[in-house]
Amino acid sequence: MYADIIVDITHEKLDKVFQYSIPPELEGELQTGMEVVVPFGKGNKEIRGYVTGFSAKPGYDEEKIKPVLRVAEGSMAIEARLVALAAWMKEHYGGTMIQALKTVIPIKKQEKARRKRRVRLLIDEEEGRRQLEGYLHKNQKARARLLAALLDQPEQDYELLTKKLNVTLAVVRALEEQKVISLESEKIFRNPIRHREKGRKIPEFTAEQQYAADVFREDYEKGIRKTYLVYGITGSGKTEVYMEMIAVALADGGQAIVLIPEIALTYQTVMRFYARFGDRVSVLNSRMSPGERYDQTERVKAGEVDVMIGPRSALFTPFQRLRLIVIDEEHESAYKSEQVPRYHARETAIERARREGASVVLGSATPSLEAFYACRCGRFQLLELKMRAGFGELPGVFVEDMREELRRGNRSIISDRLKNLMDDRLRKREQIMLFLNRRGYAGFVSCRSCGYVVKCPHCDVSLSVHRGGKMVCHYCGHEEPWLNVCPSCGSSYIGGFKAGTQQAEELVKRMFPDARVLRMDMDTTRTKDGHEKILETFASEEADILIGTQMIVKGHDFPNVTLVGILAADMSLYSGDYRAAERTFQLLTQAAGRAGRGKRRGEVVIQTYSPEHYSIERAAAQDYEGFYDAEMEYRELMGYPPVEQLLAVLMTGPDEKLLDTAAKYLKEFAVRIDGKQRLQIIGPAGPYVAKVSDMYRRVLYLKGREDRILTEVKNRMERYIEVNQGFHGMRIQFDFNPMNVF
């Protein structure tokens, strides 16, 4: 037998499978996915690789085939299923096999284990007293102190004992050699869950929650595994439904992965799951130390964890009995990787579940168009939660036209209505959240007087401001000169819209000097526990107003928040991206859902220059299906996902002229292989940031009805790039249905 092995080296261009012979002592021991040590190159340097398969016949001259040396020790063993999943990711998203393997194997190296040491007395009390007298007689005071303490309490923690008594390791070793005591050590796992709330009572379910849980249970018990979409309005109790579904899988001896889009959601989510499932819950995220991350994977291998919670990378937790994957807030763009392979967690989770016999549950108050479209097509099962848990009311929503505010002389970013409502809530000692909608902001040009936005005549997305007085479309490259006067109303109040969280914080503090204000954005959450500290402070009502970007509006539950102000709703509406209206609707609906989650009804103020836009009108009405129908008409008309599939080819290189030539050749090749004209090819164009660190960038877009055809074209383009030397100094990446315009 021969083993097919992919070598794990940093030179990713060496992306090929090598064949090694299996020596007699390893026959029957090797498995697909196992990490092994092999000789490599002329000097037979020992390096590691992964077994990707086996064959009975040699692929070339048998005398040149080297043997596998041994199974790698101290490495993280990976399952055959994850290696197969990596191969699927490489095929569907591009990149190399090594890049895919590094994605599914999150722990790169073994971290030093943390150990707990304890000192235990080995002799009885009578002998101990005699030994103590001997130490005192010989004036061995440190030994006497140590023994006296152990006679009072025969087993103690080493660190605490030695610190309290001021004795050294040499003293402990001396008594150990005399067989008076033993120094014992055990491996302990770092636990990232520091705050624990046990014994949480399971709330009474609404009829809708019970129905959703029962549908899943009945399917599961029949052995039916499929993908469900839990579409529930904000506050409808989706998390409780997830936990009931997880309980079904755990009762059967299974394991579950819960994906959340933001690290900021980790604390609150983990506490709720920990209260239900206790120590069998763990968490993985990038803010944890390497040791903490390594330990959680070790706990999984040791069978100590049944539920893993975390952002996108937690999808690859090496569970042996995976039975359920939950993706909360499935519409979030954070589920799409920005590194090669540019995989989407939703699609990859469905593929992993298919391979391992698991179910997938997607949840959102504002589902992605892709997920809802799949329900309409019958690929996913829809489970609806239309009522708030506890029968709470949805908040009242006011849409404030900021053009009218300008006409009345108010030039600040806070409308008169919002200011008055904030003053009212502060007097009542209720809490306020101010959300600054900055996501997707790419320097669009708008008129503050009439709301006009400059758009591309070919792609129906807003033009973005570039240096040199140009406005550019990031899809087709269409350019227009900078405007000083609004072409719609003639006003001079036209320009790029800019507002920041710090600016908002300073303004609020001037308006309400006695209010306690917190700000939550990338700057204030850089530290490891930055998210938790801010959220804990606000949850304990030690602050009156929380100002932040999108990280404050997702999944958080603060019962005393009765007012949410949404500043600059338009900033995501005109981001130069075909998903702009969908993102805006989702963010506004999610933000509005933070208000009135307690006993008192909440209110929401949406400030906008485009109150007549369907995404803002439907968000104010909390009408997802109305928005879906309107947005799908636009997607059908323009040929955007999910109606058609979109492939972005991002090219980067140090020579701008050479890059333009390469982009031209690549487009011509795509046109040539698409002989039946099944695809629409757009570009190449310069992205919003056309040069980064002296590297120029270009992007080419391909649109088509069938995912299969785009994958086939992508594979042929990869081979074309590989055999043509002109591309070798460039970096070329493929991205299917990108979540952000380049």
Protein Blocks (a to p, Z undefined) as FASTA:
>chain_A
ZZddddddfblmlgccddddddfklgokacghiacdddedjkopacddddfbdcfbdfbd
fklpccdfbdcehiacddfklmmmmmmmmmmngpjfklmmmmmmmblbdcdddddddddd
fbdfklmmmmmmmmmmnopaklmmmmmmmmmmmbacfklmmmmnopafklmmmmmmnoma
ccddddddddfblbdcehiacddddfklmmmmmmmmmmmmnopacdddddddehilmmmm
mmmmmmmmmmnopacddddfbfklmmmmmmmmmmmnommbccddfkbcfklmmmmmmmmm
nopafbdcddfklmmpccfkbcbdcdehklbmklpcfbdcdddfklmmmmmmmmnopacd
dddfbdcfklmmmmmnopaccdddfbdehiiacdddddddfklmmmnopabfbdfklmmm
mmmmmmnopacdddddfehiahiacdfknopacddfklopacdddehhiacdfklopacd
ddfbdfklopakbcdddddfklmmmmmmmmmmmbccddddfklmmpmklmmmmmmmmmno
pafbdcddfklmgopacfklcbdcdehkllmmmnopaklmmmmmmmmmmmmmmgoplmbd
cddddddfblmbmklmmmmnopaklmmmmmmmmmmmnopafkbccdddddddfblklmmm
mmmmmmmmmmmmmmnopaccedjdddfblcgghiacdddddddfblklmmmmmmmmmmmm
mmpmklmmpccdddehifbdZZ
